[in-house]
């Protein structure tokens, strides 16, 4: 890999000209909106030089304000398991509104108990409590763990993203190959010492941390599949060891399944490993495209936030249990639970086809890559995929440090996204999530776009001989 930063600069300059020509209305919007603040209220939706602005979306695609239809794998932060605006959920929302219900009342609705019951039965949890976002869910779960154990330290995985909340804002992104830093200013002075880090799939490192700090650890928070850190699944050995060590040391195991729950089965991914966490954080898919999140788990822990105990202030927010959100949640949950035997094999087959096709395209272009998301060691594989151009295609990606160390020095996720956008393919992190609305022509079109992207990198001298 002999390409230089100047090669990258020239490549980006050409991309910016292409963007300006292809997306003139989106560019004009960008120039107007950035004067107001930052162009968006969520940084992950941004990409250089600017983003196509969506006008409408249906199924596997969205249409931008310049009239392009893009096959979308971002799918609402990987929320839309059924694709954008699926008819069964849209119709249920319209019926609720037509019947005079749905908008905020601040009252208790029958639907709240119904949705909580569906979540508990699907995940084997004793009880659950609703909120509106995954970030709030992980925050409340951490408060519960700290209150229940009387301890302060939160142990998390390097590369793990648990939302913009104080107990998750350390060790998320790589500075070079290091993750040992805080992600935000403005946090309390003790936050740095109250979060400890460990490596995914490194059983010995996990044992050392518990041997050193086990009597101070309130909880280990982890994703069974590391999302932002590279789409890397936990091994069966690692998740089993995490369950055993937390139990031995009196800490709680908190599984953040905001991305993974109901993505691989009608329930939590942890169950595929034979592991039952003490607390489970749910979000994204469970809302069917509307804002719903939940913390579920052991009754004795969750009771700390009840009116009777009053020890943890888990109020969920003004819009927790919002009736229209619950309408969508019930529709989605009932569908995937009743049709589990058809929904998930179909998604897994599409995931396999797309990952294999991208690998074959890269091989034809002579571009070394890693593609994560295949079945491995307890992880069932399915509809998620993450593509990394690499310096060592035969190496095993076991943790976020591996992904940071082995990825190409010039071709990162954002560059991948930019190139594919020009070919009407929308991804994040080099990949994304497949929905039930994606059909074979969408997958084939995507594979062809990846192949053209790989050739762009080759012809620009960024990769290859």
C-alpha positions as CSV (number, residue, x, y, z in Angstrom):
1,X,0.0,0.0,0.0
2,X,2.2,2.8,-1.3
3,X,-0.5,5.5,-1.7
4,X,0.2,8.8,0.1
5,X,-2.1,11.3,1.9
6,X,-1.7,13.5,-1.3
7,X,-3.3,10.7,-3.3
8,X,-6.2,10.7,-0.9
9,X,-6.5,14.5,-1.1
10,X,-6.7,14.3,-4.9
11,X,-9.3,11.5,-4.7
12,X,-11.4,13.5,-2.3
13,X,-11.2,16.6,-4.4
14,X,-12.6,14.6,-7.4
15,X,-15.4,13.2,-5.2
16,X,-16.4,16.6,-4.0
17,X,-16.8,17.8,-7.6
18,X,-18.9,14.7,-8.4
19,X,-21.1,15.3,-5.4
20,X,-21.7,18.9,-6.4
21,X,-22.7,17.8,-9.9
22,X,-24.9,14.9,-8.8
23,X,-26.6,16.4,-5.7
24,X,-27.0,20.2,-6.4
25,X,-30.1,20.6,-4.2
26,X,-28.7,18.7,-1.3
27,X,-25.6,20.8,-1.6
28,X,-27.6,24.0,-1.5
29,X,-29.5,22.6,1.6
30,X,-26.2,21.9,3.2
31,X,-24.9,25.4,2.7
32,X,-28.1,26.9,4.2
33,X,-28.5,24.5,7.1
34,X,-24.9,24.7,8.3
35,X,-25.4,28.4,9.0
36,X,-28.0,27.4,11.6
37,X,-25.7,25.1,13.5
38,X,-24.2,21.9,12.2
39,X,-26.6,20.7,9.5
40,X,-28.0,17.9,11.6
41,X,-28.8,17.1,15.2
42,X,-27.1,13.7,15.0
43,X,-23.5,13.6,13.9
44,X,-23.5,10.0,12.7
45,X,-25.9,11.1,9.9
46,X,-23.3,13.4,8.5
47,X,-20.6,12.6,5.9
48,X,-18.1,14.6,3.9
49,X,-18.5,16.6,1.7
50,X,-22.3,16.6,2.5
51,X,-25.2,14.2,2.6
52,X,-28.0,13.6,0.1
53,X,-31.1,14.9,1.8
54,X,-34.0,12.5,2.0
55,X,-37.5,13.4,0.7
56,X,-39.3,10.2,1.1
57,X,-38.6,6.5,1.7
58,X,-40.3,3.2,1.1
59,X,-39.0,-0.4,1.6
60,X,-35.4,-0.8,0.6
61,X,-34.8,2.7,-0.7
62,X,-35.1,6.4,0.0
63,X,-35.4,9.2,-2.6
64,X,-33.4,12.4,-2.1
65,X,-34.4,16.0,-3.0
66,X,-32.5,15.7,-6.3
67,X,-34.7,12.8,-7.4
68,X,-32.2,9.9,-6.9
69,X,-33.4,6.6,-5.5
70,X,-30.8,5.1,-3.2
71,X,-30.8,1.5,-1.9
72,X,-30.5,2.0,1.8
73,X,-28.8,-0.2,4.4
74,X,-28.7,2.5,7.1
75,X,-32.5,1.9,7.5
76,X,-33.1,4.4,10.3
77,X,-30.0,3.6,12.3
78,X,-30.6,-0.1,11.5
79,X,-34.1,0.2,13.1
80,X,-36.3,-0.7,10.1
81,X,-36.3,-4.5,10.0
82,X,-39.3,-4.4,7.6
83,X,-37.8,-1.6,5.5
84,X,-38.9,2.1,5.4
85,X,-42.5,2.9,6.1
86,X,-43.9,-0.7,5.9
87,X,-47.6,-0.8,5.1
88,X,-48.6,-3.0,8.1
89,X,-47.1,-0.5,10.6
90,X,-48.2,2.6,8.6
91,X,-51.7,1.4,8.4
92,X,-51.9,0.6,12.1
93,X,-50.7,4.1,12.9
94,X,-53.3,5.7,10.5
95,X,-56.0,3.6,12.1
96,X,-55.1,4.8,15.6
97,X,-55.1,8.4,14.5
98,X,-58.4,8.0,12.7
99,X,-59.9,6.5,15.8
100,X,-58.9,9.6,17.9
101,X,-56.0,8.1,19.7
102,X,-52.2,8.1,19.3
103,X,-50.9,11.5,20.1
104,X,-49.4,12.4,23.5
105,X,-51.8,12.2,26.5
106,X,-49.5,11.6,29.4
107,X,-51.9,8.9,30.6
108,X,-51.6,5.2,31.1
109,X,-52.7,3.1,28.1
110,X,-53.6,-0.6,27.9
111,X,-51.0,-0.9,25.1
112,X,-48.1,-0.2,27.5
113,X,-48.7,-3.4,29.5
114,X,-49.3,-5.3,26.3
115,X,-46.0,-4.3,24.7
116,X,-44.1,-4.9,28.0
117,X,-45.6,-8.4,28.2
118,X,-44.5,-9.2,24.6
119,X,-41.0,-8.0,25.3
120,X,-40.7,-10.0,28.5
121,X,-42.1,-13.2,27.0
122,X,-39.8,-12.9,24.0
123,X,-36.7,-12.4,26.1
124,X,-37.5,-14.4,29.2
125,X,-37.2,-11.3,31.3
126,X,-39.1,-10.9,34.6
127,X,-40.2,-7.3,34.1
128,X,-39.4,-4.4,31.8
129,X,-39.8,-0.6,31.8
130,X,-40.1,1.6,28.8
131,X,-38.2,4.7,27.7
132,X,-37.6,6.5,24.4
133,X,-34.0,5.9,23.4
134,X,-31.2,3.4,23.7
135,X,-28.9,6.0,25.3
136,X,-31.5,6.5,28.1
137,X,-31.9,2.7,28.4
138,X,-28.2,2.1,29.0
139,X,-28.0,5.1,31.4
140,X,-30.9,3.8,33.5
141,X,-29.4,0.2,33.4
142,X,-26.2,1.6,34.7
143,X,-27.9,3.5,37.5
144,X,-29.8,0.3,38.5
145,X,-26.6,-1.7,38.5
146,X,-24.7,0.8,40.6
147,X,-27.6,1.2,43.1
148,X,-28.2,-2.6,43.4
149,X,-24.5,-3.4,44.0
150,X,-23.5,-0.3,45.9
151,X,-20.5,0.0,43.6
152,X,-19.4,2.7,41.2
153,X,-17.2,1.1,38.4
154,X,-18.8,0.3,35.0
155,X,-16.7,-2.1,32.9
156,X,-17.2,-1.8,29.2
157,X,-15.7,-3.2,26.0
158,X,-13.3,-1.0,24.0
159,X,-15.1,0.0,20.8
160,X,-18.5,-0.4,22.4
161,X,-21.0,2.3,21.8
162,X,-23.8,2.7,24.4
163,X,-25.1,6.1,23.5
164,X,-24.3,9.6,24.6
165,X,-24.7,9.1,28.3
166,X,-21.9,9.5,30.9
167,X,-21.2,5.9,31.7
168,X,-20.6,5.0,28.0
169,X,-18.4,7.9,26.9
170,X,-15.0,6.3,27.2
171,X,-13.2,4.0,24.8
172,X,-15.6,4.2,21.9
173,X,-13.5,5.5,19.0
174,X,-9.9,4.8,18.1
175,X,-7.2,7.4,18.3
176,X,-4.7,5.5,16.1
177,X,-5.2,2.1,17.7
178,X,-5.8,3.3,21.2
179,X,-9.2,3.4,22.8
180,X,-8.2,4.5,26.3
181,X,-9.7,8.0,26.3
182,X,-12.8,10.0,27.1
183,X,-15.2,10.8,24.2
184,X,-16.5,14.1,25.5
185,X,-15.7,17.1,27.5
186,X,-18.1,18.3,30.2
187,X,-18.3,15.1,32.2
188,X,-17.8,14.9,35.9
189,X,-14.2,14.6,37.1
190,X,-14.6,11.1,38.5
191,X,-16.1,9.7,35.3
192,X,-12.7,8.7,33.9
193,X,-12.0,6.5,36.9
194,X,-15.5,5.1,37.1
195,X,-15.3,3.5,33.7
196,X,-12.9,0.6,33.1
197,X,-12.2,-1.0,29.7
198,X,-11.5,-4.5,28.5
199,X,-11.0,-6.2,25.1
200,X,-13.8,-8.1,23.4
201,X,-13.1,-11.9,23.1
202,X,-10.0,-11.7,25.3
203,X,-10.9,-14.0,28.2
204,X,-7.6,-13.6,29.9
205,X,-7.9,-9.8,29.9
206,X,-11.4,-10.1,31.3
207,X,-10.2,-12.3,34.1
208,X,-7.4,-9.9,35.0
209,X,-9.8,-7.0,35.2
210,X,-12.1,-8.9,37.6
211,X,-9.1,-10.1,39.6
212,X,-7.9,-6.6,40.0
213,X,-11.2,-4.7,40.4
214,X,-13.9,-7.2,40.8
215,X,-15.0,-5.9,44.2
216,X,-15.5,-2.4,42.7
217,X,-17.3,-3.4,39.5
218,X,-21.1,-2.7,39.4
219,X,-21.7,-4.1,36.0
220,X,-20.1,-5.3,32.8
221,X,-21.9,-3.7,29.9
222,X,-21.4,-5.3,26.5
223,X,-23.0,-5.9,23.1
224,X,-23.1,-9.6,22.0
225,X,-22.1,-8.2,18.6
226,X,-19.9,-5.1,18.8
227,X,-21.6,-2.6,16.5
228,X,-19.6,0.6,16.1
229,X,-16.4,-1.2,16.8
230,X,-16.5,-3.2,13.6
231,X,-19.5,-5.6,13.6
232,X,-17.6,-8.2,15.6
233,X,-19.5,-10.9,17.5
234,X,-18.6,-12.2,20.9
235,X,-17.4,-15.8,21.0
236,X,-19.4,-18.4,23.0
237,X,-16.5,-18.8,25.4
238,X,-16.2,-15.0,26.0
239,X,-19.9,-14.4,26.7
240,X,-20.1,-17.5,29.0
241,X,-17.0,-16.3,30.9
242,X,-18.5,-12.8,31.2
243,X,-21.7,-14.4,32.7
244,X,-19.6,-16.5,35.1
245,X,-17.2,-13.8,36.3
246,X,-20.0,-11.2,36.9
247,X,-21.9,-13.8,39.0
248,X,-18.8,-14.8,41.0
249,X,-17.8,-11.2,41.8
250,X,-21.3,-9.9,42.6
251,X,-21.5,-7.6,39.5
252,X,-24.4,-7.5,37.0
253,X,-24.1,-8.5,33.4
254,X,-25.9,-5.9,31.3
255,X,-26.3,-6.8,27.6
256,X,-26.9,-3.8,25.3
257,X,-29.0,-5.4,22.6
258,X,-30.3,-2.1,21.1
259,X,-29.0,-3.2,17.7
260,X,-29.1,-7.0,18.0
261,X,-32.4,-7.8,19.8
262,X,-35.1,-9.0,17.3
263,X,-32.4,-8.7,14.5
264,X,-31.5,-12.4,14.5
265,X,-34.5,-14.0,16.2
266,X,-37.7,-12.9,17.9
267,X,-35.9,-12.0,21.1
268,X,-32.4,-11.3,22.4
269,X,-29.2,-12.5,20.7
270,X,-27.8,-13.5,24.1
271,X,-30.1,-16.5,24.2
272,X,-28.3,-17.9,21.1
273,X,-25.3,-18.2,23.4
274,X,-27.2,-19.8,26.3
275,X,-26.6,-16.7,28.4
276,X,-29.2,-14.8,30.4
277,X,-28.0,-11.3,31.4
278,X,-29.2,-9.6,34.6
279,X,-30.4,-6.6,32.6
280,X,-31.1,-6.3,28.9
281,X,-31.4,-3.0,27.0
282,X,-33.6,-3.0,24.0
283,X,-34.4,-0.4,21.3
284,X,-34.4,0.3,17.6
285,X,-36.3,-2.6,16.0
286,X,-38.8,-3.0,18.8
287,X,-40.4,0.3,18.0
288,X,-41.2,-0.6,14.4
289,X,-39.8,2.8,13.2
290,X,-41.1,4.8,16.2
291,X,-39.1,5.8,19.3
292,X,-39.3,3.0,21.8
293,X,-36.6,1.6,24.1
294,X,-36.7,-0.6,27.2
295,X,-34.7,-2.0,30.1
296,X,-35.7,-5.6,31.0
297,X,-34.4,-8.1,33.4
298,X,-34.4,-9.4,37.0
299,X,-37.3,-8.3,39.2
300,X,-35.1,-7.7,42.2
301,X,-33.0,-5.3,40.3
302,X,-35.8,-3.5,38.4
303,X,-37.8,-3.1,41.6
304,X,-35.3,-0.3,42.7
305,X,-37.0,2.0,40.2
306,X,-40.6,1.3,41.4
307,X,-42.7,3.7,43.3
308,X,-42.4,1.5,46.4
309,X,-38.6,1.5,46.4
310,X,-37.9,4.9,44.9
311,X,-34.2,4.4,44.9
312,X,-33.5,4.9,41.1
313,X,-35.1,7.7,39.2
314,X,-36.1,5.8,36.1
315,X,-39.0,8.0,34.8
316,X,-38.4,7.3,31.1
317,X,-39.1,10.8,29.9
318,X,-42.2,12.7,28.9
319,X,-42.7,10.6,25.8
320,X,-42.1,7.2,27.3
321,X,-45.0,4.8,26.6
322,X,-46.2,7.2,23.8
323,X,-49.3,5.6,22.5
324,X,-48.5,5.9,18.8
325,X,-45.1,4.4,19.4
326,X,-46.7,1.5,21.2
327,X,-49.1,0.9,18.3
328,X,-46.0,0.5,16.0
329,X,-44.2,-1.6,18.6
330,X,-47.1,-4.0,19.1
331,X,-47.5,-4.5,15.3
332,X,-43.8,-5.2,14.8
333,X,-43.4,-7.5,17.8
334,X,-46.5,-9.5,17.0
335,X,-45.4,-9.9,13.4
336,X,-41.8,-11.1,14.1
337,X,-42.9,-13.4,16.9
338,X,-45.7,-15.0,14.9
339,X,-43.6,-15.3,11.7
340,X,-40.2,-16.0,13.2
341,X,-39.8,-19.1,11.2
342,X,-39.9,-17.3,7.9
343,X,-38.7,-13.7,8.7
344,X,-35.3,-14.6,10.1
345,X,-34.2,-17.4,7.7
346,X,-35.1,-15.0,4.8
347,X,-33.0,-12.2,6.3
348,X,-30.0,-14.6,7.0
349,X,-30.1,-15.8,3.4
350,X,-30.0,-12.3,2.1
351,X,-27.1,-11.5,4.4
352,X,-25.1,-14.5,3.2
353,X,-25.7,-13.6,-0.4
354,X,-24.6,-10.0,0.0
355,X,-21.5,-10.7,2.1
356,X,-20.4,-13.5,-0.3
357,X,-21.0,-11.2,-3.3
358,X,-19.0,-8.3,-1.8
359,X,-16.1,-10.7,-1.1
360,X,-16.1,-12.0,-4.6
361,X,-16.2,-8.4,-6.0
362,X,-13.2,-7.4,-3.9
363,X,-11.3,-10.5,-5.0
364,X,-12.0,-9.7,-8.7
365,X,-10.6,-6.2,-8.1
366,X,-7.6,-7.4,-6.1
367,X,-8.7,-5.4,-3.0
368,X,-8.1,-7.1,0.4
369,X,-11.1,-6.8,2.7
370,X,-12.8,-8.1,5.8
371,X,-16.6,-8.7,5.9
372,X,-18.1,-9.4,9.2
373,X,-21.6,-10.8,9.9
374,X,-21.2,-14.5,9.1
375,X,-22.1,-17.3,11.5
376,X,-19.3,-18.2,13.9
377,X,-19.0,-19.8,17.3
378,X,-22.5,-19.3,18.7
379,X,-23.2,-16.2,16.7
380,X,-25.9,-17.2,14.2
381,X,-25.1,-14.7,11.4
382,X,-27.8,-12.8,9.7
383,X,-28.7,-9.5,8.1
384,X,-25.9,-7.3,9.4
385,X,-22.6,-6.7,7.4
386,X,-19.6,-4.5,7.9
387,X,-16.9,-4.1,5.2
388,X,-13.3,-3.0,6.0
389,X,-10.5,-2.6,3.5
390,X,-7.6,-4.1,5.3
391,X,-3.8,-4.5,5.3
392,X,-4.1,-8.1,6.5
393,X,-7.0,-10.0,4.9
394,X,-6.2,-13.3,6.5
395,X,-6.0,-12.0,10.1
396,X,-8.8,-12.7,12.5
397,X,-10.9,-9.7,13.7
398,X,-11.6,-10.5,17.4
399,X,-12.0,-7.0,18.9
400,X,-12.2,-3.3,18.0
401,X,-8.4,-3.0,18.4
402,X,-7.9,-5.5,15.6
403,X,-10.3,-3.6,13.4
404,X,-8.5,-0.3,14.1
405,X,-5.0,-1.9,13.6
406,X,-5.7,-3.8,10.4
407,X,-7.9,-1.4,8.5
408,X,-6.4,0.4,5.5
409,X,-4.7,3.7,6.5
410,X,-6.5,5.8,3.9
411,X,-9.8,4.0,3.1
412,X,-12.1,4.4,6.1
413,X,-15.8,4.0,6.6
414,X,-16.7,7.6,5.7
415,X,-14.8,7.4,2.4
416,X,-16.6,4.1,1.6
417,X,-19.9,5.8,2.3
418,X,-19.1,8.7,0.0
419,X,-18.1,6.6,-2.9
420,X,-21.1,4.3,-2.6
421,X,-23.5,7.2,-2.3
422,X,-22.5,8.3,-5.8
423,X,-23.6,4.9,-7.0
424,X,-27.0,5.2,-5.2
425,X,-26.1,2.9,-2.3
426,X,-26.5,4.1,1.2
427,X,-24.4,2.5,4.0
428,X,-22.8,3.3,7.3
429,X,-19.6,1.8,8.7
430,X,-18.9,0.3,5.4
431,X,-22.1,-1.7,5.6
432,X,-25.4,-1.8,7.5
433,X,-28.5,-3.8,8.0
434,X,-30.6,-5.7,5.4
435,X,-34.4,-5.5,5.8
436,X,-37.2,-7.9,4.7
437,X,-37.9,-5.3,1.9
438,X,-34.6,-5.8,0.2
439,X,-35.0,-8.0,-2.8
440,X,-32.4,-9.9,-4.9
441,X,-32.1,-7.1,-7.5
442,X,-31.3,-4.7,-4.7
443,X,-28.5,-7.0,-3.4
444,X,-27.1,-7.5,-6.9
445,X,-27.1,-3.8,-7.6
446,X,-25.3,-3.3,-4.3
447,X,-22.6,-5.9,-5.1
448,X,-22.0,-4.2,-8.4
449,X,-21.7,-0.8,-6.7
450,X,-19.1,-2.3,-4.2
451,X,-17.2,-3.6,-7.2
452,X,-17.1,-0.2,-8.8
453,X,-16.0,1.3,-5.5
454,X,-13.2,-1.1,-5.2
455,X,-12.1,-0.3,-8.7
456,X,-12.2,3.4,-7.9
457,X,-9.8,2.8,-5.1
458,X,-7.5,0.8,-7.3
459,X,-7.5,3.3,-10.1
460,X,-6.8,6.2,-7.7
461,X,-3.8,4.4,-6.4
462,X,-5.2,4.1,-2.9
463,X,-4.9,0.3,-2.8
464,X,-3.4,-2.6,-4.7
465,X,-0.1,-3.0,-6.6
